[in-house]
Amino acid sequence: MSKYEPLWKYLKNNNKENYKLSYKEIEDILGFGIDHSFLTYKKEAKEYGYEVGKISMKEKTVIFKKI
């Protein structure tokens, strides 16, 4: 099980077309903050029907898109 699995399940269970989540929202879902390892694990989102779009370091947001 990936440490990011709670996030992927959240996306799948809410079944929205697109998400724009702040780092804080992601931290609340996961119980920890995202770090550089997120870039390695982001490919796992596809197993749950989503892909990671833009990651904004300035806005501190991540966009997820349903595939």
Biopython code that builds the backbone (N, CA, C, O; Angstrom):
import numpy as np
from Bio.PDB.StructureBuilder import StructureBuilder

atoms = [
    (1, "MET", "N", (0.843, -1.189, 0.000)),
    (1, "MET", "CA", (0.000, 0.000, 0.000)),
    (1, "MET", "C", (0.889, 1.254, 0.000)),
    (1, "MET", "O", (1.827, 1.373, 0.788)),
    (2, "SER", "N", (0.574, 2.151, -0.877)),
    (2, "SER", "CA", (1.296, 3.420, -0.992)),
    (2, "SER", "C", (0.879, 4.368, 0.128)),
    (2, "SER", "O", (-0.260, 4.329, 0.594)),
    (3, "LYS", "N", (1.796, 5.208, 0.550)),
    (3, "LYS", "CA", (1.453, 6.198, 1.565)),
    (3, "LYS", "C", (0.455, 7.226, 1.038)),
    (3, "LYS", "O", (-0.175, 7.936, 1.822)),
    (4, "TYR", "N", (0.306, 7.308, -0.287)),
    (4, "TYR", "CA", (-0.634, 8.254, -0.893)),
    (4, "TYR", "C", (-1.987, 7.627, -1.223)),
    (4, "TYR", "O", (-2.860, 8.297, -1.775)),
    (5, "GLU", "N", (-2.167, 6.354, -0.891)),
    (5, "GLU", "CA", (-3.423, 5.673, -1.211)),
    (5, "GLU", "C", (-4.662, 6.373, -0.651)),
    (5, "GLU", "O", (-5.675, 6.417, -1.349)),
    (6, "PRO", "N", (-4.642, 6.926, 0.570)),
    (6, "PRO", "CA", (-5.834, 7.652, 1.045)),
    (6, "PRO", "C", (-6.249, 8.802, 0.121)),
    (6, "PRO", "O", (-7.439, 9.076, -0.034)),
    (7, "LEU", "N", (-5.276, 9.468, -0.486)),
    (7, "LEU", "CA", (-5.583, 10.550, -1.420)),
    (7, "LEU", "C", (-6.223, 9.995, -2.681)),
    (7, "LEU", "O", (-7.223, 10.532, -3.158)),
    (8, "TRP", "N", (-5.662, 8.934, -3.219)),
    (8, "TRP", "CA", (-6.222, 8.344, -4.444)),
    (8, "TRP", "C", (-7.641, 7.841, -4.192)),
    (8, "TRP", "O", (-8.518, 8.009, -5.039)),
    (9, "LYS", "N", (-7.867, 7.233, -3.046)),
    (9, "LYS", "CA", (-9.216, 6.750, -2.712)),
    (9, "LYS", "C", (-10.188, 7.910, -2.541)),
    (9, "LYS", "O", (-11.352, 7.810, -2.929)),
    (10, "TYR", "N", (-9.717, 9.003, -1.963)),
    (10, "TYR", "CA", (-10.553, 10.198, -1.815)),
    (10, "TYR", "C", (-11.016, 10.689, -3.184)),
    (10, "TYR", "O", (-12.195, 10.984, -3.376)),
    (11, "LEU", "N", (-10.090, 10.776, -4.128)),
    (11, "LEU", "CA", (-10.444, 11.226, -5.471)),
    (11, "LEU", "C", (-11.475, 10.305, -6.096)),
    (11, "LEU", "O", (-12.486, 10.760, -6.631)),
    (12, "LYS", "N", (-11.216, 9.014, -6.024)),
    (12, "LYS", "CA", (-12.108, 8.023, -6.643)),
    (12, "LYS", "C", (-13.493, 8.030, -5.994)),
    (12, "LYS", "O", (-14.508, 8.001, -6.690)),
    (13, "ASN", "N", (-13.533, 8.068, -4.677)),
    (13, "ASN", "CA", (-14.811, 7.994, -3.963)),
    (13, "ASN", "C", (-15.685, 9.215, -4.184)),
    (13, "ASN", "O", (-16.910, 9.097, -4.198)),
    (14, "ASN", "N", (-15.086, 10.382, -4.357)),
    (14, "ASN", "CA", (-15.865, 11.597, -4.589)),
    (14, "ASN", "C", (-16.218, 11.778, -6.056)),
    (14, "ASN", "O", (-17.142, 12.520, -6.390)),
    (15, "ASN", "N", (-15.484, 11.101, -6.934)),
    (15, "ASN", "CA", (-15.835, 10.970, -8.355)),
    (15, "ASN", "C", (-16.138, 12.288, -9.069)),
    (15, "ASN", "O", (-17.058, 12.357, -9.884)),
    (16, "LYS", "N", (-15.374, 13.319, -8.766)),
    (16, "LYS", "CA", (-15.531, 14.575, -9.489)),
    (16, "LYS", "C", (-14.693, 14.534, -10.764)),
    (16, "LYS", "O", (-13.728, 13.775, -10.862)),
    (17, "GLU", "N", (-15.066, 15.343, -11.720)),
    (17, "GLU", "CA", (-14.352, 15.408, -12.990)),
    (17, "GLU", "C", (-12.940, 15.958, -12.802)),
    (17, "GLU", "O", (-11.975, 15.413, -13.337)),
    (18, "ASN", "N", (-12.832, 17.041, -12.038)),
    (18, "ASN", "CA", (-11.547, 17.692, -11.765)),
    (18, "ASN", "C", (-11.506, 18.140, -10.312)),
    (18, "ASN", "O", (-12.530, 18.461, -9.710)),
    (19, "TYR", "N", (-10.334, 18.154, -9.785)),
    (19, "TYR", "CA", (-10.091, 18.653, -8.428)),
    (19, "TYR", "C", (-8.971, 19.676, -8.481)),
    (19, "TYR", "O", (-8.024, 19.540, -9.256)),
    (20, "LYS", "N", (-9.088, 20.696, -7.653)),
    (20, "LYS", "CA", (-7.971, 21.596, -7.394)),
    (20, "LYS", "C", (-7.852, 21.644, -5.881)),
    (20, "LYS", "O", (-8.604, 22.342, -5.201)),
    (21, "LEU", "N", (-6.895, 20.893, -5.372)),
    (21, "LEU", "CA", (-6.725, 20.786, -3.932)),
    (21, "LEU", "C", (-5.489, 21.548, -3.486)),
    (21, "LEU", "O", (-4.447, 21.514, -4.141)),
    (22, "SER", "N", (-5.622, 22.230, -2.369)),
    (22, "SER", "CA", (-4.469, 22.924, -1.798)),
    (22, "SER", "C", (-3.585, 21.893, -1.090)),
    (22, "SER", "O", (-4.031, 20.794, -0.760)),
    (23, "TYR", "N", (-2.355, 22.264, -0.869)),
    (23, "TYR", "CA", (-1.458, 21.384, -0.108)),
    (23, "TYR", "C", (-2.078, 21.071, 1.251)),
    (23, "TYR", "O", (-1.959, 19.947, 1.739)),
    (24, "LYS", "N", (-2.738, 22.053, 1.867)),
    (24, "LYS", "CA", (-3.369, 21.868, 3.181)),
    (24, "LYS", "C", (-4.483, 20.837, 3.104)),
    (24, "LYS", "O", (-4.594, 19.987, 3.987)),
    (25, "GLU", "N", (-5.316, 20.895, 2.061)),
    (25, "GLU", "CA", (-6.396, 19.917, 1.901)),
    (25, "GLU", "C", (-5.816, 18.511, 1.729)),
    (25, "GLU", "O", (-6.325, 17.546, 2.299)),
    (26, "ILE", "N", (-4.753, 18.409, 0.942)),
    (26, "ILE", "CA", (-4.105, 17.117, 0.729)),
    (26, "ILE", "C", (-3.518, 16.612, 2.049)),
    (26, "ILE", "O", (-3.631, 15.432, 2.378)),
    (27, "GLU", "N", (-2.894, 17.517, 2.796)),
    (27, "GLU", "CA", (-2.333, 17.159, 4.097)),
    (27, "GLU", "C", (-3.427, 16.647, 5.030)),
    (27, "GLU", "O", (-3.215, 15.678, 5.760)),
    (28, "ASP", "N", (-4.599, 17.290, 5.012)),
    (28, "ASP", "CA", (-5.710, 16.858, 5.856)),
    (28, "ASP", "C", (-6.201, 15.463, 5.466)),
    (28, "ASP", "O", (-6.553, 14.665, 6.335)),
    (29, "ILE", "N", (-6.225, 15.169, 4.180)),
    (29, "ILE", "CA", (-6.655, 13.854, 3.700)),
    (29, "ILE", "C", (-5.638, 12.787, 4.096)),
    (29, "ILE", "O", (-6.009, 11.704, 4.549)),
    (30, "LEU", "N", (-4.356, 13.099, 3.924)),
    (30, "LEU", "CA", (-3.295, 12.122, 4.157)),
    (30, "LEU", "C", (-2.858, 12.010, 5.615)),
    (30, "LEU", "O", (-2.461, 10.939, 6.074)),
    (31, "GLY", "N", (-2.934, 13.106, 6.320)),
    (31, "GLY", "CA", (-2.412, 13.123, 7.681)),
    (31, "GLY", "C", (-0.947, 13.514, 7.740)),
    (31, "GLY", "O", (-0.334, 13.474, 8.807)),
    (32, "PHE", "N", (-0.380, 13.895, 6.599)),
    (32, "PHE", "CA", (1.000, 14.386, 6.515)),
    (32, "PHE", "C", (1.111, 15.266, 5.280)),
    (32, "PHE", "O", (0.272, 15.189, 4.383)),
    (33, "GLY", "N", (2.131, 16.094, 5.229)),
    (33, "GLY", "CA", (2.339, 16.985, 4.100)),
    (33, "GLY", "C", (2.985, 16.280, 2.917)),
    (33, "GLY", "O", (3.723, 15.310, 3.092)),
    (34, "ILE", "N", (2.708, 16.766, 1.721)),
    (34, "ILE", "CA", (3.352, 16.176, 0.551)),
    (34, "ILE", "C", (4.767, 16.722, 0.427)),
    (34, "ILE", "O", (5.056, 17.850, 0.828)),
    (35, "ASP", "N", (5.634, 15.900, -0.134)),
    (35, "ASP", "CA", (7.023, 16.306, -0.333)),
    (35, "ASP", "C", (7.438, 15.895, -1.749)),
    (35, "ASP", "O", (6.587, 15.560, -2.573)),
    (36, "HIS", "N", (8.724, 15.923, -2.026)),
    (36, "HIS", "CA", (9.202, 15.600, -3.371)),
    (36, "HIS", "C", (8.873, 14.171, -3.788)),
    (36, "HIS", "O", (8.820, 13.884, -4.983)),
    (37, "SER", "N", (8.652, 13.271, -2.835)),
    (37, "SER", "CA", (8.305, 11.893, -3.199)),
    (37, "SER", "C", (6.963, 11.834, -3.929)),
    (37, "SER", "O", (6.680, 10.869, -4.640)),
    (38, "PHE", "N", (6.134, 12.876, -3.750)),
    (38, "PHE", "CA", (4.851, 12.925, -4.449)),
    (38, "PHE", "C", (5.048, 12.800, -5.958)),
    (38, "PHE", "O", (4.234, 12.181, -6.643)),
    (39, "LEU", "N", (6.110, 13.378, -6.467)),
    (39, "LEU", "CA", (6.384, 13.315, -7.904)),
    (39, "LEU", "C", (6.594, 11.883, -8.370)),
    (39, "LEU", "O", (6.238, 11.540, -9.498)),
    (40, "THR", "N", (7.164, 11.051, -7.522)),
    (40, "THR", "CA", (7.366, 9.643, -7.851)),
    (40, "THR", "C", (6.056, 8.873, -7.785)),
    (40, "THR", "O", (5.784, 8.023, -8.634)),
    (41, "TYR", "N", (5.249, 9.170, -6.780)),
    (41, "TYR", "CA", (4.015, 8.421, -6.540)),
    (41, "TYR", "C", (2.826, 8.890, -7.362)),
    (41, "TYR", "O", (1.817, 8.188, -7.432)),
    (42, "LYS", "N", (2.919, 10.064, -7.989)),
    (42, "LYS", "CA", (1.743, 10.612, -8.679)),
    (42, "LYS", "C", (1.218, 9.701, -9.783)),
    (42, "LYS", "O", (0.038, 9.771, -10.128)),
    (43, "LYS", "N", (2.066, 8.855, -10.338)),
    (43, "LYS", "CA", (1.610, 7.939, -11.397)),
    (43, "LYS", "C", (0.586, 6.920, -10.872)),
    (43, "LYS", "O", (-0.182, 6.357, -11.651)),
    (44, "GLU", "N", (0.576, 6.688, -9.563)),
    (44, "GLU", "CA", (-0.382, 5.762, -8.970)),
    (44, "GLU", "C", (-1.820, 6.241, -9.116)),
    (44, "GLU", "O", (-2.741, 5.425, -9.084)),
    (45, "ALA", "N", (-2.032, 7.528, -9.273)),
    (45, "ALA", "CA", (-3.381, 8.080, -9.396)),
    (45, "ALA", "C", (-4.125, 7.464, -10.568)),
    (45, "ALA", "O", (-5.349, 7.339, -10.530)),
    (46, "LYS", "N", (-3.396, 7.076, -11.615)),
    (46, "LYS", "CA", (-4.032, 6.485, -12.798)),
    (46, "LYS", "C", (-4.754, 5.190, -12.472)),
    (46, "LYS", "O", (-5.753, 4.860, -13.111)),
    (47, "GLU", "N", (-4.262, 4.451, -11.487)),
    (47, "GLU", "CA", (-4.924, 3.210, -11.067)),
    (47, "GLU", "C", (-6.305, 3.498, -10.479)),
    (47, "GLU", "O", (-7.140, 2.597, -10.393)),
    (48, "TYR", "N", (-6.550, 4.733, -10.079)),
    (48, "TYR", "CA", (-7.810, 5.138, -9.468)),
    (48, "TYR", "C", (-8.629, 6.029, -10.394)),
    (48, "TYR", "O", (-9.635, 6.603, -9.980)),
    (49, "GLY", "N", (-8.197, 6.143, -11.648)),
    (49, "GLY", "CA", (-8.950, 6.882, -12.648)),
    (49, "GLY", "C", (-8.629, 8.354, -12.760)),
    (49, "GLY", "O", (-9.390, 9.104, -13.372)),
    (50, "TYR", "N", (-7.516, 8.788, -12.183)),
    (50, "TYR", "CA", (-7.135, 10.202, -12.229)),
    (50, "TYR", "C", (-5.691, 10.366, -12.647)),
    (50, "TYR", "O", (-4.882, 9.445, -12.539)),
    (51, "GLU", "N", (-5.386, 11.554, -13.126)),
    (51, "GLU", "CA", (-3.997, 11.900, -13.392)),
    (51, "GLU", "C", (-3.708, 13.230, -12.718)),
    (51, "GLU", "O", (-4.596, 14.065, -12.542)),
    (52, "VAL", "N", (-2.461, 13.406, -12.350)),
    (52, "VAL", "CA", (-2.041, 14.659, -11.730)),
    (52, "VAL", "C", (-1.744, 15.644, -12.845)),
    (52, "VAL", "O", (-0.924, 15.383, -13.726)),
    (53, "GLY", "N", (-2.420, 16.772, -12.794)),
    (53, "GLY", "CA", (-2.187, 17.827, -13.774)),
    (53, "GLY", "C", (-1.112, 18.757, -13.271)),
    (53, "GLY", "O", (0.006, 18.333, -12.979)),
    (54, "LYS", "N", (-1.447, 20.014, -13.169)),
    (54, "LYS", "CA", (-0.481, 21.031, -12.760)),
    (54, "LYS", "C", (-0.260, 21.015, -11.249)),
    (54, "LYS", "O", (-1.206, 20.951, -10.465)),
    (55, "ILE", "N", (0.992, 21.075, -10.872)),
    (55, "ILE", "CA", (1.382, 21.254, -9.483)),
    (55, "ILE", "C", (1.947, 22.666, -9.375)),
    (55, "ILE", "O", (2.987, 22.974, -9.957)),
    (56, "SER", "N", (1.257, 23.514, -8.632)),
    (56, "SER", "CA", (1.686, 24.912, -8.505)),
    (56, "SER", "C", (2.380, 25.121, -7.167)),
    (56, "SER", "O", (1.755, 25.063, -6.108)),
    (57, "MET", "N", (3.672, 25.364, -7.236)),
    (57, "MET", "CA", (4.430, 25.651, -6.028)),
    (57, "MET", "C", (4.069, 27.035, -5.488)),
    (57, "MET", "O", (4.086, 27.255, -4.277)),
    (58, "LYS", "N", (3.745, 27.959, -6.381)),
    (58, "LYS", "CA", (3.402, 29.324, -5.985)),
    (58, "LYS", "C", (2.060, 29.365, -5.254)),
    (58, "LYS", "O", (1.947, 29.950, -4.176)),
    (59, "GLU", "N", (1.036, 28.732, -5.858)),
    (59, "GLU", "CA", (-0.303, 28.727, -5.261)),
    (59, "GLU", "C", (-0.453, 27.636, -4.197)),
    (59, "GLU", "O", (-1.402, 27.648, -3.413)),
    (60, "LYS", "N", (0.490, 26.699, -4.179)),
    (60, "LYS", "CA", (0.438, 25.546, -3.275)),
    (60, "LYS", "C", (-0.835, 24.740, -3.511)),
    (60, "LYS", "O", (-1.592, 24.444, -2.586)),
    (61, "THR", "N", (-1.048, 24.390, -4.800)),
    (61, "THR", "CA", (-2.198, 23.586, -5.201)),
    (61, "THR", "C", (-1.770, 22.488, -6.168)),
    (61, "THR", "O", (-0.719, 22.560, -6.804)),
    (62, "VAL", "N", (-2.624, 21.468, -6.254)),
    (62, "VAL", "CA", (-2.436, 20.382, -7.211)),
    (62, "VAL", "C", (-3.759, 20.166, -7.925)),
    (62, "VAL", "O", (-4.812, 20.098, -7.290)),
    (63, "ILE", "N", (-3.704, 20.060, -9.246)),
    (63, "ILE", "CA", (-4.896, 19.797, -10.034)),
    (63, "ILE", "C", (-4.893, 18.320, -10.433)),
    (63, "ILE", "O", (-3.889, 17.791, -10.910)),
    (64, "PHE", "N", (-6.031, 17.674, -10.226)),
    (64, "PHE", "CA", (-6.230, 16.282, -10.612)),
    (64, "PHE", "C", (-7.342, 16.240, -11.655)),
    (64, "PHE", "O", (-8.345, 16.944, -11.531)),
    (65, "LYS", "N", (-7.160, 15.413, -12.679)),
    (65, "LYS", "CA", (-8.143, 15.299, -13.757)),
    (65, "LYS", "C", (-8.569, 13.846, -13.910)),
    (65, "LYS", "O", (-7.742, 12.935, -13.889)),
    (66, "LYS", "N", (-9.873, 13.646, -14.063)),
    (66, "LYS", "CA", (-10.390, 12.301, -14.293)),
    (66, "LYS", "C", (-9.998, 11.850, -15.688)),
    (66, "LYS", "O", (-10.076, 12.623, -16.643)),
    (67, "ILE", "N", (-9.570, 10.579, -15.807)),
    (67, "ILE", "CA", (-9.182, 10.061, -17.133)),
    (67, "ILE", "C", (-10.170, 9.013, -17.606)),
    (67, "ILE", "O", (-10.012, 8.464, -18.697)),
]
sb = StructureBuilder()
sb.init_structure("model")
sb.init_model(0)
sb.init_chain("A")
sb.init_seg("    ")
for serial, (resi, resn, name, xyz) in enumerate(atoms, 1):
    if name == "N":
        sb.init_residue(resn, " ", resi, " ")
    sb.init_atom(name, np.array(xyz, "f"), 0.0, 1.0, " ", f" {name:<3s}", serial, name[0])
structure = sb.get_structure()
